[in-house]
């Protein structure tokens, strides 16, 4: 059997990954600090900068990746027969479930190879994909680990698959994705602190002058709760950090935290709500402005555990590492996003203001 393996990451890729990690953390720090400082000092351009900066970084990242995507799109995919060596179907709340196939691909002009792929299959069609059954696959010749089962092949390939007799090759998967360049995630917090510190230092005079003026009752000083959690609230933002052993996915935990941040009977509107395992962050709309926003207490937080579970188990990630749920209403209606990262890449799903899933993006 010919084995196609990923090549080690190039040495020059590590400095590039380091630079990307610092840049990502720096932009996040500058954006958050700009939102907070801009809200406190009533500096509208600074506040808008905090909203626009992440979008600008995303656009630059998209443009930087355009040449690579163009090269990959120019590669003509190959079609071949494959025999199913194993099949493992996962669970799901929809009509399509993720299925992990162990395939032996038999190209017409090359040696056979094994590959493991995960693909969403309609539950009605599952009986058509039995072990030792022959299917049609399509894959890029330079990236065979991205093979996909063709659910509706042409009549010619249907006839070939029906008449073929193939045996699966023994052993583990031979076509595997190359190891990713280390993400160096530990550098991101450093960049975040660096970016936030730069904004605070640049506008230190405005903040000091603001502190000397009388503050309305709503501009409460940061306060800390009991040792089980830490809460910091200001006029522009709020955060809650849970203690060890607790999670915002626990029943009622997120609802209590949102109630404590928004206050009794107050209708403080939020621009963004970000939820992680033990960290909740809320950026409030500036008082007296017409900035878009929503009442964070109206979020369907009872649906959040189910959304996170689906994102971490049903989108092709076998070993999810981190997850983040974001709710915002910068334009149009409220959108809830869950982004999960793992060894296989990044997966995400989007839901509406009622917690109903509208879009899923499997790991790539």
VEXDREN-2710 file (C-alpha; in Angstrom, 1 decimal):
% VEXDREN-2710
k/r/px/py/pz
1/UNK/0.0/0.0/0.0
2/UNK/1.3/3.5/-0.8
3/UNK/0.9/5.8/2.1
4/UNK/0.4/9.6/1.7
5/UNK/1.4/11.4/4.8
6/UNK/1.6/15.1/5.7
7/UNK/4.9/16.8/5.6
8/UNK/6.3/18.5/8.7
9/UNK/5.5/22.2/9.1
10/UNK/8.2/24.4/7.5
11/UNK/10.6/26.2/9.8
12/UNK/9.6/29.6/8.5
13/UNK/6.0/28.9/9.4
14/UNK/6.6/29.2/13.1
15/UNK/7.7/32.9/13.1
16/UNK/4.7/33.6/10.8
17/UNK/2.4/31.9/13.3
18/UNK/4.0/33.8/16.1
19/UNK/3.4/37.1/14.3
20/UNK/-0.2/36.2/13.6
21/UNK/-0.8/35.3/17.2
22/UNK/0.6/38.6/18.4
23/UNK/-1.4/40.5/15.8
24/UNK/-4.6/38.7/16.7
25/UNK/-4.2/39.3/20.4
26/UNK/-3.1/42.9/19.8
27/UNK/-6.2/43.7/17.6
28/UNK/-8.5/42.0/20.2
29/UNK/-6.9/44.1/23.0
30/UNK/-7.1/47.3/21.1
31/UNK/-10.7/46.7/20.1
32/UNK/-11.9/45.9/23.6
33/UNK/-10.0/48.7/25.1
34/UNK/-11.2/51.1/22.5
35/UNK/-14.8/50.1/23.2
36/UNK/-14.4/50.5/27.0
37/UNK/-12.3/53.7/26.9
38/UNK/-14.4/55.2/24.1
39/UNK/-17.6/54.6/26.1
40/UNK/-16.1/56.0/29.3
41/UNK/-14.7/59.1/27.7
42/UNK/-17.6/59.5/25.2
43/UNK/-15.1/59.4/22.4
44/UNK/-17.2/58.3/19.4
45/UNK/-14.4/57.8/16.9
46/UNK/-12.5/55.7/19.3
47/UNK/-15.6/53.6/20.0
48/UNK/-16.3/53.1/16.3
49/UNK/-12.6/52.1/15.9
50/UNK/-13.2/49.3/18.4
51/UNK/-16.1/48.0/16.3
52/UNK/-14.4/48.3/12.9
53/UNK/-10.9/47.0/13.8
54/UNK/-11.8/43.3/14.1
55/UNK/-13.7/43.5/10.8
56/UNK/-10.7/45.0/9.1
57/UNK/-8.4/42.3/10.4
58/UNK/-10.8/39.7/9.1
59/UNK/-10.9/41.3/5.7
60/UNK/-7.1/41.4/5.6
61/UNK/-6.9/37.7/6.6
62/UNK/-9.4/36.9/3.9
63/UNK/-7.4/38.8/1.2
64/UNK/-4.1/37.2/2.4
65/UNK/-5.5/33.8/2.0
66/UNK/-7.0/34.5/-1.5
67/UNK/-3.9/33.3/-3.4
68/UNK/-3.8/29.9/-1.5
69/UNK/-7.5/29.4/-2.1
70/UNK/-7.1/30.2/-5.8
71/UNK/-4.3/27.7/-6.1
72/UNK/-6.4/25.0/-4.4
73/UNK/-9.4/25.8/-6.6
74/UNK/-7.3/25.5/-9.8
75/UNK/-6.6/21.8/-9.0
76/UNK/-8.9/19.6/-10.8
77/UNK/-10.4/17.0/-8.4
78/UNK/-10.2/13.3/-9.3
79/UNK/-13.0/10.8/-9.2
80/UNK/-12.4/7.2/-8.1
81/UNK/-14.1/4.2/-6.6
82/UNK/-13.7/3.4/-2.9
83/UNK/-14.7/0.6/-0.6
84/UNK/-16.0/1.3/2.9
85/UNK/-13.9/-0.4/5.5
86/UNK/-15.6/1.1/8.5
87/UNK/-18.5/3.4/9.3
88/UNK/-19.3/5.2/12.5
89/UNK/-22.4/7.4/12.7
90/UNK/-22.7/10.1/15.3
91/UNK/-25.8/11.6/16.8
92/UNK/-27.6/14.8/15.8
93/UNK/-30.8/16.8/16.3
94/UNK/-31.3/17.2/12.5
95/UNK/-32.0/14.9/9.6
96/UNK/-28.3/14.8/8.8
97/UNK/-25.7/13.1/11.1
98/UNK/-21.9/13.2/10.9
99/UNK/-20.6/9.8/9.7
100/UNK/-16.9/8.8/9.9
101/UNK/-15.9/6.6/7.0
102/UNK/-12.7/4.5/6.8
103/UNK/-12.3/4.3/3.0
104/UNK/-9.9/2.5/0.7
105/UNK/-9.7/4.6/-2.4
106/UNK/-8.7/2.8/-5.7
107/UNK/-7.8/5.4/-8.3
108/UNK/-7.7/4.3/-12.0
109/UNK/-4.2/5.6/-12.5
110/UNK/-2.5/5.0/-9.2
111/UNK/-2.1/2.7/-6.1
112/UNK/-4.8/2.4/-3.6
113/UNK/-4.7/4.2/-0.3
114/UNK/-6.7/4.4/2.9
115/UNK/-8.2/7.6/4.2
116/UNK/-10.6/8.6/7.1
117/UNK/-13.2/11.2/6.3
118/UNK/-16.2/12.7/8.2
119/UNK/-19.2/13.8/6.2
120/UNK/-22.8/14.7/7.0
121/UNK/-25.2/12.0/5.6
122/UNK/-29.0/12.1/5.7
123/UNK/-30.3/9.4/8.1
124/UNK/-32.6/8.1/5.3
125/UNK/-29.5/7.3/3.1
126/UNK/-27.4/5.6/5.9
127/UNK/-28.4/2.0/4.8
128/UNK/-26.8/2.8/1.4
129/UNK/-23.4/3.1/3.1
130/UNK/-22.7/-0.3/4.6
131/UNK/-19.2/-1.6/5.4
132/UNK/-17.6/-3.3/2.3
133/UNK/-19.9/-1.3/0.0
134/UNK/-18.4/0.5/-3.0
135/UNK/-19.0/4.2/-3.3
136/UNK/-17.7/7.0/-5.6
137/UNK/-15.4/9.6/-4.1
138/UNK/-13.9/12.8/-5.3
139/UNK/-10.6/14.3/-3.9
140/UNK/-7.9/16.9/-4.8
141/UNK/-4.9/14.9/-6.0
142/UNK/-2.6/17.1/-3.9
143/UNK/-4.8/16.7/-0.8
144/UNK/-6.2/13.2/-0.8
145/UNK/-7.2/13.5/2.9
146/UNK/-10.0/15.8/1.8
147/UNK/-11.8/13.1/-0.1
148/UNK/-15.6/13.3/-0.1
149/UNK/-18.2/10.7/-0.8
150/UNK/-20.2/11.6/-3.9
151/UNK/-23.8/11.1/-2.8
152/UNK/-25.3/11.4/-6.3
153/UNK/-22.7/10.2/-8.9
154/UNK/-23.2/10.2/-12.6
155/UNK/-24.9/7.1/-14.2
156/UNK/-21.5/6.0/-15.5
157/UNK/-20.0/6.0/-12.1
158/UNK/-23.1/4.5/-10.5
159/UNK/-22.8/1.5/-12.9
160/UNK/-19.1/1.1/-12.1
161/UNK/-19.7/1.2/-8.4
162/UNK/-22.5/-1.4/-8.7
163/UNK/-20.4/-3.8/-10.6
164/UNK/-17.1/-3.3/-8.8
165/UNK/-15.7/-5.8/-6.3
166/UNK/-13.1/-4.2/-4.0
167/UNK/-11.6/-5.3/-0.7
168/UNK/-10.5/-2.7/2.0
169/UNK/-6.8/-2.5/2.7
170/UNK/-5.8/-3.3/6.3
171/UNK/-4.0/-0.8/8.6
172/UNK/-4.6/2.8/9.6
173/UNK/-5.4/5.7/7.4
174/UNK/-2.6/6.4/4.9
175/UNK/-3.7/9.8/3.6
176/UNK/-3.6/12.3/6.5
177/UNK/-3.5/16.0/6.6
178/UNK/-0.1/17.6/7.3
179/UNK/0.5/18.7/10.9
180/UNK/-0.5/22.3/11.4
181/UNK/2.0/25.0/12.3
182/UNK/1.7/25.5/16.1
183/UNK/-0.9/28.1/16.8
184/UNK/1.2/29.5/19.8
185/UNK/-2.0/30.4/21.6
186/UNK/-0.1/31.4/24.7
187/UNK/1.2/34.4/22.8
188/UNK/-2.4/35.8/22.2
189/UNK/-2.9/37.0/25.8
190/UNK/0.4/38.8/25.6
191/UNK/-0.7/40.6/22.4
192/UNK/-4.1/41.3/24.0
193/UNK/-2.5/43.0/27.0
194/UNK/-0.1/44.9/24.8
195/UNK/-2.9/46.3/22.6
196/UNK/-5.1/47.2/25.6
197/UNK/-2.2/48.9/27.4
198/UNK/-1.4/50.9/24.3
199/UNK/-4.9/52.3/24.1
200/UNK/-5.1/53.1/27.8
201/UNK/-1.7/54.9/27.8
202/UNK/-2.7/56.9/24.7
203/UNK/-5.9/58.1/26.3
204/UNK/-4.7/58.2/29.9
205/UNK/-5.2/61.9/30.2
206/UNK/-8.9/61.7/29.2
207/UNK/-9.5/58.8/31.6
208/UNK/-7.8/60.7/34.5
209/UNK/-9.9/63.8/33.7
210/UNK/-13.0/61.7/33.6
211/UNK/-12.2/60.2/37.0
212/UNK/-12.0/63.7/38.5
213/UNK/-15.6/64.6/37.5
214/UNK/-18.7/63.6/39.4
215/UNK/-20.0/60.2/38.3
216/UNK/-23.6/59.3/38.0
217/UNK/-24.9/56.5/40.2
218/UNK/-24.9/54.1/37.2
219/UNK/-21.1/54.4/36.7
220/UNK/-20.4/52.0/39.5
221/UNK/-16.8/51.2/40.5
222/UNK/-15.6/47.6/39.8
223/UNK/-16.5/45.3/42.5
224/UNK/-15.6/41.7/43.4
225/UNK/-18.0/39.1/44.7
226/UNK/-17.3/36.1/46.8
227/UNK/-14.3/33.7/46.1
228/UNK/-16.6/31.5/43.9
229/UNK/-16.7/34.2/41.2
230/UNK/-15.3/37.6/40.3
231/UNK/-17.5/40.3/38.8
232/UNK/-16.3/43.6/37.4
233/UNK/-18.9/46.2/36.2
234/UNK/-18.4/49.6/34.7
235/UNK/-20.6/52.0/32.6
236/UNK/-19.3/50.5/29.3
237/UNK/-18.6/46.8/30.0
238/UNK/-18.9/44.0/32.5
239/UNK/-17.2/40.6/33.1
240/UNK/-17.9/37.6/35.3
241/UNK/-15.2/35.0/36.0
242/UNK/-16.4/31.8/37.6
243/UNK/-14.4/29.8/40.1
244/UNK/-13.0/26.4/39.5
245/UNK/-15.5/23.6/39.0
246/UNK/-18.2/25.9/37.7
247/UNK/-19.3/26.6/34.1
248/UNK/-21.7/28.9/32.4
249/UNK/-23.3/25.8/30.8
250/UNK/-24.5/24.7/34.2
251/UNK/-28.3/25.2/34.6
252/UNK/-29.2/28.8/35.7
253/UNK/-25.6/30.0/35.9
254/UNK/-25.7/32.3/32.9
255/UNK/-29.1/33.7/33.7
256/UNK/-28.0/34.7/37.2
257/UNK/-24.9/36.3/35.9
258/UNK/-26.7/38.3/33.3
259/UNK/-29.3/39.5/35.9
260/UNK/-26.5/40.6/38.2
261/UNK/-24.7/42.6/35.5
262/UNK/-27.7/44.4/34.1
263/UNK/-29.2/45.2/37.5
264/UNK/-32.7/45.0/38.9
265/UNK/-35.3/46.6/36.6
266/UNK/-32.7/48.3/34.4
267/UNK/-32.8/47.9/30.7
268/UNK/-29.1/48.2/29.8
269/UNK/-28.7/47.3/26.2
270/UNK/-25.6/45.3/25.0
271/UNK/-23.6/45.5/21.8
272/UNK/-22.0/42.1/22.3
273/UNK/-22.2/39.2/24.7
274/UNK/-19.3/36.7/24.7
275/UNK/-19.6/33.4/26.7
276/UNK/-16.8/31.0/27.4
277/UNK/-16.6/28.0/29.8
278/UNK/-16.0/30.2/32.9
279/UNK/-15.8/33.8/31.5
280/UNK/-18.7/36.1/30.5
281/UNK/-18.1/39.4/28.9
282/UNK/-20.7/42.1/28.0
283/UNK/-20.0/45.3/26.1
284/UNK/-22.9/47.8/26.7
285/UNK/-24.2/50.3/24.2
286/UNK/-23.1/53.9/25.1
287/UNK/-25.7/55.7/27.2
288/UNK/-27.6/58.4/25.2
289/UNK/-26.7/57.1/21.8
290/UNK/-28.6/55.3/19.1
291/UNK/-26.1/52.5/18.8
292/UNK/-27.7/49.1/18.0
293/UNK/-28.1/46.7/20.8
294/UNK/-30.3/44.2/22.7
295/UNK/-31.3/43.3/26.2
296/UNK/-28.9/40.5/27.3
297/UNK/-31.5/39.2/29.7
298/UNK/-33.7/38.3/26.7
299/UNK/-31.1/35.9/25.2
300/UNK/-32.3/32.2/24.9
301/UNK/-29.5/31.1/27.4
302/UNK/-31.4/28.0/28.1
303/UNK/-30.6/26.9/24.6
304/UNK/-26.8/27.6/24.9
305/UNK/-25.8/24.2/26.3
306/UNK/-27.5/22.4/23.4
307/UNK/-25.9/24.7/20.9
308/UNK/-22.4/24.3/22.3
309/UNK/-22.9/20.5/22.5
310/UNK/-23.9/20.3/18.9
311/UNK/-21.0/22.5/17.8
312/UNK/-18.5/20.3/19.7
313/UNK/-19.8/16.9/18.8
314/UNK/-21.6/17.1/15.5
315/UNK/-19.5/19.2/13.2
316/UNK/-16.5/16.9/12.5
317/UNK/-14.3/17.8/15.5
318/UNK/-13.1/14.6/17.3
319/UNK/-11.1/16.4/19.9
320/UNK/-12.5/20.0/20.5
321/UNK/-10.2/22.2/22.5
322/UNK/-12.0/25.5/23.0
323/UNK/-15.4/27.0/22.3
324/UNK/-16.8/30.5/22.4
325/UNK/-20.4/31.7/22.0
326/UNK/-21.0/35.3/20.8
327/UNK/-24.3/37.1/20.6
328/UNK/-24.5/40.5/18.8
329/UNK/-26.9/42.7/16.9
330/UNK/-24.6/45.1/15.2
331/UNK/-26.8/45.1/12.1
332/UNK/-30.2/43.6/11.5
333/UNK/-31.5/40.8/13.8
334/UNK/-29.8/39.1/16.7
335/UNK/-27.2/36.5/15.7
336/UNK/-25.8/33.8/18.0
337/UNK/-22.5/32.2/16.9
338/UNK/-20.7/29.2/18.4
339/UNK/-17.1/28.7/17.2
340/UNK/-15.1/25.6/18.2
341/UNK/-11.5/24.9/17.5
342/UNK/-9.7/21.5/17.6
343/UNK/-7.0/19.5/16.0
344/UNK/-9.1/19.1/12.8
345/UNK/-9.6/22.9/12.4
346/UNK/-12.5/25.2/13.2
347/UNK/-16.2/24.5/13.1
348/UNK/-19.1/26.9/13.8
349/UNK/-22.8/27.3/13.8
350/UNK/-25.2/30.2/13.8
351/UNK/-28.6/30.5/15.4
352/UNK/-31.3/33.2/15.5
353/UNK/-32.6/35.1/18.5
354/UNK/-34.7/32.1/19.6
355/UNK/-31.7/29.7/19.6
356/UNK/-32.8/27.9/16.4
357/UNK/-29.8/26.8/14.3
358/UNK/-29.7/28.5/10.9
359/UNK/-26.3/27.6/9.5
360/UNK/-23.6/25.0/10.3
361/UNK/-20.0/24.9/9.1
362/UNK/-18.2/21.6/9.6
363/UNK/-14.5/21.5/10.4
364/UNK/-12.2/21.8/7.4
END
